[in-house]
Structures are given as structure tokens and as C-alpha cells.
Amino acid sequence: MLEFRARLTSIPCLLDKVSSVREPARPVALEKMANTKSAAKRARQTVRRSLRNRSVVTHLRTRHKSAGSSDKPDPSRIRLLISSIDKAAKRGIIHRNAANRRKARLNKLVTRSERKSS
């Protein structure tokens, strides 16, 4: 974070226009150099994996919002969401127990809505 501020202070015209400098919401890739080739490769792999995992989690969140947005949840959308949760848990993106907890809550939501409609 200090490096980020140091880079901005070297540009005086930018600081004159901006009253308060905001730091990035998420940490950007570290600018430190790896000591070995394998460490550099692992750093590259970590960046790629974290971007991929973040997109999967965002996809899950979007599906969850669309599945439970209405008063009566759509069972087909919930089935798709449960399938996506299973895939994410299988790949290790979310924890297995967290996936089971989410699926149980979704199934409870479906059964509760079916009881209301009956």
C-alpha cells in the first residue's frame, strides 16, 4: 500500500485534482520478485486460479439472487443453482460443508414454498 501511495505522490498534478486518494479495493498482484523459477510459476498460477475462482463465486452469487428473488422460488432455477454449488465444491472453490449448508437451505426454501402453495 505504501508503494501505491509512493507512485501517486510522484505525480503532483494528479494529487492536486484528487482530494482524497483511495487505495484499491482488492490487493493487486505483488510486485516482489520471486527468488526461484518455481516460485515465479506458482505466483502466476495463483493469479490465474484466483481470477477463475472469483468468477465462479460471482456466478454462484448471481444465480442465488435470481433463484430466490421472487416470492415463490422456481424449482428449476434452484436445481441449476444446486448443480453449480456441487461443481464448485468438487473443484475446491467453496468448502464441501459450506456447499452442503447452502444446498440444505435451498431445499428447505423449496419445500416451504411448496407447502404454502398446497
A tleap script that builds the chain and sets N, CA, C and O, in Angstrom:
source leaprc.protein.ff14SB
mol = sequence {
  NMET LEU GLU PHE ARG ALA ARG LEU THR SER
  ILE PRO CYS LEU LEU ASP LYS VAL SER SER
  VAL ARG GLU PRO ALA ARG PRO VAL ALA LEU
  GLU LYS MET ALA ASN THR LYS SER ALA ALA
  LYS ARG ALA ARG GLN THR VAL ARG ARG SER
  LEU ARG ASN ARG SER VAL VAL THR HIE LEU
  ARG THR ARG HIE LYS SER ALA GLY SER SER
  ASP LYS PRO ASP PRO SER ARG ILE ARG LEU
  LEU ILE SER SER ILE ASP LYS ALA ALA LYS
  ARG GLY ILE ILE HIE ARG ASN ALA ALA ASN
  ARG ARG LYS ALA ARG LEU ASN LYS LEU VAL
  THR ARG SER GLU ARG LYS SER CSER
}
set mol.1.N position { 0.819 -1.179 0.000 }
set mol.1.CA position { 0.000 0.000 0.000 }
set mol.1.C position { 0.869 1.250 0.000 }
set mol.1.O position { 0.507 2.271 -0.585 }
set mol.2.N position { 2.007 1.159 0.657 }
set mol.2.CA position { 2.900 2.293 0.667 }
set mol.2.C position { 3.461 2.548 -0.718 }
set mol.2.O position { 3.673 3.698 -1.103 }
set mol.3.N position { 3.707 1.462 -1.483 }
set mol.3.CA position { 4.216 1.621 -2.838 }
set mol.3.C position { 3.188 2.337 -3.699 }
set mol.3.O position { 3.539 3.175 -4.530 }
set mol.4.N position { 1.912 2.004 -3.497 }
set mol.4.CA position { 0.833 2.636 -4.257 }
set mol.4.C position { 0.807 4.140 -3.987 }
set mol.4.O position { 0.671 4.937 -4.915 }
set mol.5.N position { 0.938 4.526 -2.716 }
set mol.5.CA position { 0.959 5.946 -2.363 }
set mol.5.C position { 2.208 6.629 -2.899 }
set mol.5.O position { 2.160 7.777 -3.342 }
set mol.6.N position { 3.330 5.910 -2.853 }
set mol.6.CA position { 4.581 6.487 -3.326 }
set mol.6.C position { 4.511 6.783 -4.818 }
set mol.6.O position { 5.026 7.803 -5.276 }
set mol.7.N position { 3.872 5.890 -5.578 }
set mol.7.CA position { 3.729 6.109 -7.013 }
set mol.7.C position { 2.843 7.320 -7.276 }
set mol.7.O position { 3.113 8.091 -8.197 }
set mol.8.N position { 1.796 7.500 -6.485 }
set mol.8.CA position { 0.902 8.624 -6.709 }
set mol.8.C position { 1.520 9.948 -6.297 }
set mol.8.O position { 1.242 10.981 -6.907 }
set mol.9.N position { 2.358 9.927 -5.262 }
set mol.9.CA position { 2.967 11.185 -4.824 }
set mol.9.C position { 4.000 11.672 -5.820 }
set mol.9.O position { 4.340 12.855 -5.824 }
set mol.10.N position { 4.509 10.781 -6.669 }
set mol.10.CA position { 5.480 11.214 -7.668 }
set mol.10.C position { 4.810 11.965 -8.808 }
set mol.10.O position { 5.502 12.546 -9.644 }
set mol.11.N position { 3.472 11.970 -8.864 }
set mol.11.CA position { 2.729 12.683 -9.902 }
set mol.11.C position { 1.971 13.819 -9.218 }
set mol.11.O position { 0.844 13.612 -8.770 }
set mol.12.N position { 2.555 15.003 -9.127 }
set mol.12.CA position { 1.922 16.085 -8.378 }
set mol.12.C position { 0.620 16.576 -8.998 }
set mol.12.O position { -0.292 16.956 -8.263 }
set mol.13.N position { 0.500 16.581 -10.318 }
set mol.13.CA position { -0.716 17.111 -10.935 }
set mol.13.C position { -1.917 16.224 -10.627 }
set mol.13.O position { -3.038 16.724 -10.533 }
set mol.14.N position { -1.710 14.937 -10.472 }
set mol.14.CA position { -2.801 14.028 -10.151 }
set mol.14.C position { -3.304 14.263 -8.736 }
set mol.14.O position { -4.510 14.229 -8.489 }
set mol.15.N position { -2.388 14.501 -7.809 }
set mol.15.CA position { -2.785 14.740 -6.421 }
set mol.15.C position { -3.475 16.081 -6.243 }
set mol.15.O position { -4.289 16.236 -5.332 }
set mol.16.N position { -3.170 17.051 -7.091 }
set mol.16.CA position { -3.828 18.348 -6.987 }
set mol.16.C position { -5.303 18.239 -7.357 }
set mol.16.O position { -6.138 18.931 -6.775 }
set mol.17.N position { -5.630 17.384 -8.314 }
set mol.17.CA position { -7.005 17.262 -8.780 }
set mol.17.C position { -7.855 16.380 -7.872 }
set mol.17.O position { -9.061 16.596 -7.751 }
set mol.18.N position { -7.239 15.392 -7.238 }
set mol.18.CA position { -7.977 14.446 -6.407 }
set mol.18.C position { -7.813 14.832 -4.948 }
set mol.18.O position { -6.693 14.957 -4.451 }
set mol.19.N position { -8.944 15.022 -4.259 }
set mol.19.CA position { -8.863 15.462 -2.864 }
set mol.19.C position { -8.402 14.337 -1.948 }
set mol.19.O position { -7.551 14.557 -1.087 }
set mol.20.N position { -8.948 13.134 -2.117 }
set mol.20.CA position { -8.513 12.018 -1.288 }
set mol.20.C position { -8.207 10.831 -2.192 }
set mol.20.O position { -8.994 10.479 -3.071 }
set mol.21.N position { -7.078 10.238 -1.964 }
set mol.21.CA position { -6.630 9.123 -2.789 }
set mol.21.C position { -7.148 7.833 -2.181 }
set mol.21.O position { -6.860 7.521 -1.026 }
set mol.22.N position { -7.920 7.080 -2.969 }
set mol.22.CA position { -8.426 5.789 -2.491 }
set mol.22.C position { -7.482 4.683 -2.894 }
set mol.22.O position { -6.933 4.680 -3.996 }
set mol.23.N position { -7.302 3.750 -1.992 }
set mol.23.CA position { -6.488 2.588 -2.308 }
set mol.23.C position { -7.351 1.566 -3.014 }
set mol.23.O position { -8.572 1.593 -2.863 }
set mol.24.N position { -6.755 0.661 -3.782 }
set mol.24.CA position { -7.564 -0.319 -4.497 }
set mol.24.C position { -8.342 -1.208 -3.537 }
set mol.24.O position { -7.873 -1.511 -2.440 }
set mol.25.N position { -9.545 -1.629 -3.960 }
set mol.25.CA position { -10.407 -2.434 -3.101 }
set mol.25.C position { -9.780 -3.799 -2.822 }
set mol.25.O position { -9.845 -4.306 -1.702 }
set mol.26.N position { -9.183 -4.375 -3.836 }
set mol.26.CA position { -8.517 -5.671 -3.661 }
set mol.26.C position { -7.031 -5.492 -3.890 }
set mol.26.O position { -6.620 -4.653 -4.691 }
set mol.27.N position { -6.232 -6.263 -3.203 }
set mol.27.CA position { -4.789 -6.113 -3.405 }
set mol.27.C position { -4.403 -6.542 -4.821 }
set mol.27.O position { -4.798 -7.606 -5.300 }
set mol.28.N position { -3.638 -5.702 -5.459 }
set mol.28.CA position { -3.152 -6.043 -6.791 }
set mol.28.C position { -2.006 -7.026 -6.649 }
set mol.28.O position { -1.499 -7.248 -5.550 }
set mol.29.N position { -1.601 -7.615 -7.765 }
set mol.29.CA position { -0.523 -8.603 -7.716 }
set mol.29.C position { 0.717 -7.965 -7.093 }
set mol.29.O position { 1.075 -6.830 -7.408 }
set mol.30.N position { 1.348 -8.698 -6.227 }
set mol.30.CA position { 2.520 -8.174 -5.543 }
set mol.30.C position { 3.641 -7.924 -6.538 }
set mol.30.O position { 3.834 -8.695 -7.478 }
set mol.31.N position { 4.364 -6.863 -6.327 }
set mol.31.CA position { 5.431 -6.505 -7.241 }
set mol.31.C position { 6.768 -7.096 -6.817 }
set mol.31.O position { 7.794 -6.813 -7.435 }
set mol.32.N position { 6.767 -7.915 -5.769 }
set mol.32.CA position { 8.005 -8.521 -5.322 }
set mol.32.C position { 8.406 -9.621 -6.296 }
set mol.32.O position { 7.554 -10.342 -6.816 }
set mol.33.N position { 9.672 -9.742 -6.532 }
set mol.33.CA position { 10.165 -10.773 -7.438 }
set mol.33.C position { 10.353 -12.076 -6.667 }
set mol.33.O position { 10.764 -12.085 -5.507 }
set mol.34.N position { 10.039 -13.166 -7.345 }
set mol.34.CA position { 10.231 -14.472 -6.739 }
set mol.34.C position { 11.718 -14.812 -6.735 }
set mol.34.O position { 12.479 -14.343 -7.582 }
set mol.35.N position { 12.113 -15.630 -5.775 }
set mol.35.CA position { 13.528 -15.998 -5.680 }
set mol.35.C position { 13.894 -17.127 -6.620 }
set mol.35.O position { 15.042 -17.212 -7.055 }
set mol.36.N position { 12.955 -17.993 -6.945 }
set mol.36.CA position { 13.228 -19.129 -7.824 }
set mol.36.C position { 12.230 -19.149 -8.967 }
set mol.36.O position { 11.196 -18.482 -8.932 }
set mol.37.N position { 12.573 -19.942 -9.992 }
set mol.37.CA position { 11.670 -20.088 -11.135 }
set mol.37.C position { 10.357 -20.727 -10.713 }
set mol.37.O position { 9.286 -20.337 -11.176 }
set mol.38.N position { 10.453 -21.711 -9.833 }
set mol.38.CA position { 9.232 -22.406 -9.412 }
set mol.38.C position { 8.320 -21.477 -8.615 }
set mol.38.O position { 7.097 -21.567 -8.729 }
set mol.39.N position { 8.899 -20.585 -7.810 }
set mol.39.CA position { 8.087 -19.639 -7.046 }
set mol.39.C position { 7.406 -18.640 -7.976 }
set mol.39.O position { 6.267 -18.240 -7.733 }
set mol.40.N position { 8.101 -18.236 -9.043 }
set mol.40.CA position { 7.502 -17.322 -10.015 }
set mol.40.C position { 6.346 -18.003 -10.735 }
set mol.40.O position { 5.305 -17.389 -10.967 }
set mol.41.N position { 6.530 -19.262 -11.085 }
set mol.41.CA position { 5.471 -20.009 -11.765 }
set mol.41.C position { 4.262 -20.179 -10.848 }
set mol.41.O position { 3.120 -20.022 -11.281 }
set mol.42.N position { 4.520 -20.502 -9.578 }
set mol.42.CA position { 3.410 -20.661 -8.627 }
set mol.42.C position { 2.654 -19.342 -8.458 }
set mol.42.O position { 1.431 -19.347 -8.315 }
set mol.43.N position { 3.363 -18.224 -8.473 }
set mol.43.CA position { 2.706 -16.926 -8.351 }
set mol.43.C position { 1.804 -16.671 -9.561 }
set mol.43.O position { 0.686 -16.178 -9.410 }
set mol.44.N position { 2.287 -17.007 -10.758 }
set mol.44.CA position { 1.464 -16.841 -11.963 }
set mol.44.C position { 0.236 -17.737 -11.906 }
set mol.44.O position { -0.866 -17.314 -12.256 }
set mol.45.N position { 0.427 -18.971 -11.466 }
set mol.45.CA position { -0.694 -19.906 -11.369 }
set mol.45.C position { -1.724 -19.427 -10.350 }
set mol.45.O position { -2.928 -19.549 -10.571 }
set mol.46.N position { -1.249 -18.886 -9.242 }
set mol.46.CA position { -2.148 -18.411 -8.199 }
set mol.46.C position { -3.021 -17.274 -8.711 }
set mol.46.O position { -4.214 -17.219 -8.414 }
set mol.47.N position { -2.431 -16.371 -9.476 }
set mol.47.CA position { -3.201 -15.251 -10.023 }
set mol.47.C position { -4.276 -15.773 -10.958 }
set mol.47.O position { -5.426 -15.339 -10.880 }
set mol.48.N position { -3.920 -16.703 -11.846 }
set mol.48.CA position { -4.903 -17.256 -12.788 }
set mol.48.C position { -6.014 -17.979 -12.053 }
set mol.48.O position { -7.190 -17.810 -12.376 }
set mol.49.N position { -5.649 -18.785 -11.066 }
set mol.49.CA position { -6.658 -19.555 -10.323 }
set mol.49.C position { -7.577 -18.658 -9.519 }
set mol.49.O position { -8.782 -18.899 -9.453 }
set mol.50.N position { -7.018 -17.629 -8.910 }
set mol.50.CA position { -7.860 -16.758 -8.091 }
set mol.50.C position { -8.854 -15.996 -8.956 }
set mol.50.O position { -9.990 -15.774 -8.539 }
set mol.51.N position { -8.442 -15.592 -10.159 }
set mol.51.CA position { -9.376 -14.934 -11.073 }
set mol.51.C position { -10.491 -15.889 -11.491 }
set mol.51.O position { -11.660 -15.506 -11.540 }
set mol.52.N position { -10.123 -17.128 -11.792 }
set mol.52.CA position { -11.112 -18.124 -12.200 }
set mol.52.C position { -12.067 -18.434 -11.049 }
set mol.52.O position { -13.281 -18.510 -11.244 }
set mol.53.N position { -11.513 -18.611 -9.853 }
set mol.53.CA position { -12.347 -18.917 -8.688 }
set mol.53.C position { -13.278 -17.754 -8.362 }
set mol.53.O position { -14.431 -17.969 -7.990 }
set mol.54.N position { -12.788 -16.529 -8.497 }
set mol.54.CA position { -13.609 -15.369 -8.209 }
set mol.54.C position { -14.790 -15.297 -9.174 }
set mol.54.O position { -15.898 -14.937 -8.776 }
set mol.55.N position { -14.554 -15.639 -10.445 }
set mol.55.CA position { -15.654 -15.597 -11.403 }
set mol.55.C position { -16.697 -16.666 -11.082 }
set mol.55.O position { -17.892 -16.436 -11.265 }
set mol.56.N position { -16.256 -17.833 -10.604 }
set mol.56.CA position { -17.199 -18.894 -10.244 }
set mol.56.C position { -18.042 -18.467 -9.041 }
set mol.56.O position { -19.254 -18.683 -9.024 }
set mol.57.N position { -17.409 -17.869 -8.049 }
set mol.57.CA position { -18.132 -17.431 -6.858 }
set mol.57.C position { -19.132 -16.328 -7.224 }
set mol.57.O position { -20.245 -16.298 -6.700 }
set mol.58.N position { -18.733 -15.433 -8.115 }
set mol.58.CA position { -19.639 -14.379 -8.576 }
set mol.58.C position { -20.823 -14.987 -9.310 }
set mol.58.O position { -21.962 -14.551 -9.137 }
set mol.59.N position { -20.551 -15.993 -10.129 }
set mol.59.CA position { -21.607 -16.691 -10.861 }
set mol.59.C position { -22.589 -17.345 -9.888 }
set mol.59.O position { -23.802 -17.278 -10.090 }
set mol.60.N position { -22.070 -17.974 -8.839 }
set mol.60.CA position { -22.928 -18.588 -7.825 }
set mol.60.C position { -23.798 -17.539 -7.135 }
set mol.60.O position { -24.993 -17.754 -6.927 }
set mol.61.N position { -23.203 -16.424 -6.788 }
set mol.61.CA position { -23.934 -15.367 -6.108 }
set mol.61.C position { -25.064 -14.826 -6.992 }
set mol.61.O position { -26.168 -14.571 -6.511 }
set mol.62.N position { -24.778 -14.656 -8.277 }
set mol.62.CA position { -25.793 -14.159 -9.209 }
set mol.62.C position { -26.929 -15.163 -9.349 }
set mol.62.O position { -28.102 -14.791 -9.340 }
set mol.63.N position { -26.571 -16.444 -9.480 }
set mol.63.CA position { -27.605 -17.478 -9.593 }
set mol.63.C position { -28.456 -17.535 -8.334 }
set mol.63.O position { -29.670 -17.732 -8.406 }
set mol.64.N position { -27.820 -17.364 -7.179 }
set mol.64.CA position { -28.558 -17.415 -5.920 }
set mol.64.C position { -29.557 -16.272 -5.832 }
set mol.64.O position { -30.685 -16.461 -5.378 }
set mol.65.N position { -29.148 -15.094 -6.263 }
set mol.65.CA position { -30.048 -13.941 -6.233 }
set mol.65.C position { -31.227 -14.156 -7.171 }
set mol.65.O position { -32.358 -13.807 -6.833 }
set mol.66.N position { -30.975 -14.725 -8.344 }
set mol.66.CA position { -32.068 -14.918 -9.300 }
set mol.66.C position { -32.998 -16.049 -8.869 }
set mol.66.O position { -34.193 -16.006 -9.160 }
set mol.67.N position { -32.471 -17.052 -8.183 }
set mol.67.CA position { -33.296 -18.191 -7.763 }
set mol.67.C position { -34.228 -17.817 -6.623 }
set mol.67.O position { -35.371 -18.272 -6.595 }
set mol.68.N position { -33.782 -17.019 -5.704 }
set mol.68.CA position { -34.600 -16.701 -4.536 }
set mol.68.C position { -35.172 -15.307 -4.543 }
set mol.68.O position { -35.615 -14.814 -3.506 }
set mol.69.N position { -35.171 -14.652 -5.708 }
set mol.69.CA position { -35.618 -13.262 -5.744 }
set mol.69.C position { -37.137 -13.128 -5.634 }
set mol.69.O position { -37.633 -12.188 -5.013 }
set mol.70.N position { -37.873 -14.060 -6.232 }
set mol.70.CA position { -39.329 -13.924 -6.219 }
set mol.70.C position { -39.923 -14.494 -4.929 }
set mol.70.O position { -39.222 -15.090 -4.111 }
set mol.71.N position { -41.237 -14.295 -4.770 }
set mol.71.CA position { -41.938 -14.794 -3.584 }
set mol.71.C position { -41.973 -16.319 -3.595 }
set mol.71.O position { -41.755 -16.965 -2.569 }
set mol.72.N position { -42.251 -16.886 -4.773 }
set mol.72.CA position { -42.272 -18.341 -4.919 }
set mol.72.C position { -41.055 -18.749 -5.754 }
set mol.72.O position { -41.035 -18.487 -6.956 }
set mol.73.N position { -40.050 -19.375 -5.161 }
set mol.73.CA position { -38.838 -19.709 -5.904 }
set mol.73.C position { -39.101 -20.748 -6.988 }
set mol.73.O position { -39.928 -21.646 -6.828 }
set mol.74.N position { -38.377 -20.601 -8.091 }
set mol.74.CA position { -38.519 -21.504 -9.226 }
set mol.74.C position { -37.674 -22.760 -8.981 }
set mol.74.O position { -36.456 -22.650 -8.842 }
set mol.75.N position { -38.288 -23.952 -8.924 }
set mol.75.CA position { -37.523 -25.168 -8.643 }
set mol.75.C position { -36.455 -25.491 -9.693 }
set mol.75.O position { -35.409 -26.051 -9.366 }
set mol.76.N position { -36.721 -25.136 -10.955 }
set mol.76.CA position { -35.716 -25.424 -11.991 }
set mol.76.C position { -34.470 -24.562 -11.798 }
set mol.76.O position { -33.352 -25.039 -11.990 }
set mol.77.N position { -34.656 -23.297 -11.420 }
set mol.77.CA position { -33.501 -22.432 -11.151 }
set mol.77.C position { -32.743 -22.909 -9.920 }
set mol.77.O position { -31.514 -22.849 -9.871 }
set mol.78.N position { -33.486 -23.381 -8.933 }
set mol.78.CA position { -32.815 -23.863 -7.725 }
set mol.78.C position { -32.031 -25.130 -8.022 }
set mol.78.O position { -30.950 -25.333 -7.469 }
set mol.79.N position { -32.562 -25.988 -8.892 }
set mol.79.CA position { -31.817 -27.184 -9.305 }
set mol.79.C position { -30.525 -26.803 -10.009 }
set mol.79.O position { -29.485 -27.416 -9.768 }
set mol.80.N position { -30.579 -25.794 -10.880 }
set mol.80.CA position { -29.366 -25.315 -11.552 }
set mol.80.C position { -28.361 -24.759 -10.542 }
set mol.80.O position { -27.157 -24.991 -10.651 }
set mol.81.N position { -28.872 -24.032 -9.572 }
set mol.81.CA position { -28.000 -23.462 -8.540 }
set mol.81.C position { -27.339 -24.566 -7.718 }
set mol.81.O position { -26.145 -24.490 -7.426 }
set mol.82.N position { -28.100 -25.581 -7.347 }
set mol.82.CA position { -27.537 -26.691 -6.568 }
set mol.82.C position { -26.467 -27.418 -7.376 }
set mol.82.O position { -25.437 -27.816 -6.833 }
set mol.83.N position { -26.713 -27.591 -8.670 }
set mol.83.CA position { -25.721 -28.221 -9.535 }
set mol.83.C position { -24.443 -27.382 -9.587 }
set mol.83.O position { -23.342 -27.928 -9.528 }
set mol.84.N position { -24.584 -26.062 -9.698 }
set mol.84.CA position { -23.414 -25.176 -9.726 }
set mol.84.C position { -22.656 -25.225 -8.405 }
set mol.84.O position { -21.425 -25.196 -8.385 }
set mol.85.N position { -23.397 -25.300 -7.302 }
set mol.85.CA position { -22.756 -25.390 -5.987 }
set mol.85.C position { -21.967 -26.684 -5.874 }
set mol.85.O position { -20.848 -26.688 -5.360 }
set mol.86.N position { -22.550 -27.800 -6.359 }
set mol.86.CA position { -21.845 -29.077 -6.326 }
set mol.86.C position { -20.556 -29.031 -7.138 }
set mol.86.O position { -19.526 -29.544 -6.703 }
set mol.87.N position { -20.614 -28.418 -8.312 }
set mol.87.CA position { -19.423 -28.323 -9.159 }
set mol.87.C position { -18.336 -27.490 -8.496 }
set mol.87.O position { -17.157 -27.841 -8.545 }
set mol.88.N position { -18.739 -26.382 -7.874 }
set mol.88.CA position { -17.759 -25.528 -7.202 }
set mol.88.C position { -17.123 -26.254 -6.020 }
set mol.88.O position { -15.928 -26.103 -5.767 }
set mol.89.N position { -17.914 -27.035 -5.299 }
set mol.89.CA position { -17.378 -27.787 -4.159 }
set mol.89.C position { -16.452 -28.901 -4.638 }
set mol.89.O position { -15.439 -29.193 -4.002 }
set mol.90.N position { -16.804 -29.516 -5.756 }
set mol.90.CA position { -15.975 -30.602 -6.292 }
set mol.90.C position { -14.593 -30.088 -6.692 }
set mol.90.O position { -13.590 -30.780 -6.517 }
set mol.91.N position { -14.550 -28.867 -7.231 }
set mol.91.CA position { -13.271 -28.285 -7.648 }
set mol.91.C position { -12.513 -27.633 -6.496 }
set mol.91.O position { -11.360 -27.233 -6.654 }
set mol.92.N position { -13.168 -27.525 -5.330 }
set mol.92.CA position { -12.494 -26.941 -4.176 }
set mol.92.C position { -12.595 -25.432 -4.113 }
set mol.92.O position { -11.861 -24.794 -3.357 }
set mol.93.N position { -13.486 -24.852 -4.889 }
set mol.93.CA position { -13.635 -23.401 -4.880 }
set mol.93.C position { -14.351 -22.954 -3.612 }
set mol.93.O position { -13.976 -21.958 -2.994 }
set mol.94.N position { -15.388 -23.704 -3.229 }
set mol.94.CA position { -16.009 -23.480 -1.930 }
set mol.94.C position { -15.866 -24.771 -1.130 }
set mol.94.O position { -15.704 -25.846 -1.708 }
set mol.95.N position { -15.924 -24.672 0.177 }
set mol.95.CA position { -15.736 -25.833 1.041 }
set mol.95.C position { -16.931 -26.771 0.937 }
set mol.95.O position { -18.063 -26.338 0.725 }
set mol.96.N position { -16.659 -28.054 1.089 }
set mol.96.CA position { -17.702 -29.076 0.969 }
set mol.96.C position { -18.834 -28.870 1.971 }
set mol.96.O position { -20.006 -29.011 1.621 }
set mol.97.N position { -18.490 -28.539 3.213 }
set mol.97.CA position { -19.523 -28.320 4.223 }
set mol.97.C position { -20.345 -27.061 3.930 }
set mol.97.O position { -21.551 -27.027 4.177 }
set mol.98.N position { -19.685 -26.033 3.402 }
set mol.98.CA position { -20.404 -24.813 3.032 }
set mol.98.C position { -21.381 -25.109 1.903 }
set mol.98.O position { -22.492 -24.580 1.884 }
set mol.99.N position { -20.967 -25.957 0.960 }
set mol.99.CA position { -21.853 -26.345 -0.143 }
set mol.99.C position { -23.056 -27.116 0.390 }
set mol.99.O position { -24.188 -26.867 -0.025 }
set mol.100.N position { -22.817 -28.040 1.300 }
set mol.100.CA position { -23.927 -28.805 1.880 }
set mol.100.C position { -24.891 -27.898 2.642 }
set mol.100.O position { -26.105 -28.089 2.578 }
set mol.101.N position { -24.360 -26.922 3.355 }
set mol.101.CA position { -25.198 -25.990 4.100 }
set mol.101.C position { -26.067 -25.156 3.146 }
set mol.101.O position { -27.261 -24.973 3.380 }
set mol.102.N position { -25.452 -24.656 2.073 }
set mol.102.CA position { -26.211 -23.862 1.100 }
set mol.102.C position { -27.305 -24.696 0.445 }
set mol.102.O position { -28.428 -24.224 0.269 }
set mol.103.N position { -26.978 -25.931 0.084 }
set mol.103.CA position { -27.969 -26.799 -0.570 }
set mol.103.C position { -29.115 -27.127 0.376 }
set mol.103.O position { -30.270 -27.177 -0.048 }
set mol.104.N position { -28.814 -27.349 1.645 }
set mol.104.CA position { -29.865 -27.646 2.618 }
set mol.104.C position { -30.811 -26.451 2.773 }
set mol.104.O position { -32.027 -26.625 2.861 }
set mol.105.N position { -30.256 -25.259 2.805 }
set mol.105.CA position { -31.093 -24.066 2.925 }
set mol.105.C position { -31.970 -23.878 1.692 }
set mol.105.O position { -33.129 -23.477 1.799 }
set mol.106.N position { -31.406 -24.170 0.520 }
set mol.106.CA position { -32.190 -24.043 -0.710 }
set mol.106.C position { -33.329 -25.063 -0.744 }
set mol.106.O position { -34.458 -24.740 -1.112 }
set mol.107.N position { -33.012 -26.301 -0.353 }
set mol.107.CA position { -34.052 -27.335 -0.337 }
set mol.107.C position { -35.148 -26.994 0.674 }
set mol.107.O position { -36.328 -27.246 0.426 }
set mol.108.N position { -34.758 -26.429 1.796 }
set mol.108.CA position { -35.743 -26.010 2.797 }
set mol.108.C position { -36.637 -24.910 2.235 }
set mol.108.O position { -37.842 -24.892 2.488 }
set mol.109.N position { -36.045 -23.995 1.474 }
set mol.109.CA position { -36.802 -22.919 0.848 }
set mol.109.C position { -37.826 -23.467 -0.142 }
set mol.109.O position { -38.960 -22.992 -0.197 }
set mol.110.N position { -37.421 -24.469 -0.922 }
set mol.110.CA position { -38.329 -25.065 -1.901 }
set mol.110.C position { -39.474 -25.782 -1.214 }
set mol.110.O position { -40.632 -25.618 -1.597 }
set mol.111.N position { -39.159 -26.577 -0.200 }
set mol.111.CA position { -40.228 -27.319 0.479 }
set mol.111.C position { -41.191 -26.377 1.207 }
set mol.111.O position { -42.394 -26.634 1.259 }
set mol.112.N position { -40.663 -25.296 1.764 }
set mol.112.CA position { -41.514 -24.325 2.443 }
set mol.112.C position { -42.464 -23.650 1.445 }
set mol.112.O position { -43.634 -23.422 1.755 }
set mol.113.N position { -41.962 -23.336 0.257 }
set mol.113.CA position { -42.810 -22.676 -0.742 }
set mol.113.C position { -43.853 -23.658 -1.300 }
set mol.113.O position { -44.966 -23.258 -1.640 }
set mol.114.N position { -43.482 -24.947 -1.391 }
set mol.114.CA position { -44.441 -25.949 -1.864 }
set mol.114.C position { -45.567 -26.141 -0.844 }
set mol.114.O position { -46.720 -26.341 -1.228 }
set mol.115.N position { -45.246 -26.082 0.432 }
set mol.115.CA position { -46.269 -26.226 1.477 }
set mol.115.C position { -47.242 -25.054 1.444 }
set mol.115.O position { -48.446 -25.229 1.633 }
set mol.116.N position { -46.706 -23.848 1.201 }
set mol.116.CA position { -47.575 -22.675 1.139 }
set mol.116.C position { -48.549 -22.774 -0.029 }
set mol.116.O position { -49.722 -22.422 0.100 }
set mol.117.N position { -48.058 -23.257 -1.171 }
set mol.117.CA position { -48.915 -23.330 -2.360 }
set mol.117.C position { -49.942 -24.455 -2.264 }
set mol.117.O position { -50.979 -24.390 -2.925 }
set mol.118.N position { -49.680 -25.484 -1.459 }
set mol.118.CA position { -50.614 -26.619 -1.352 }
set mol.118.C position { -51.806 -26.319 -0.501 }
set mol.118.O position { -52.670 -27.179 -0.323 }
savepdb mol mol.pdb
quit
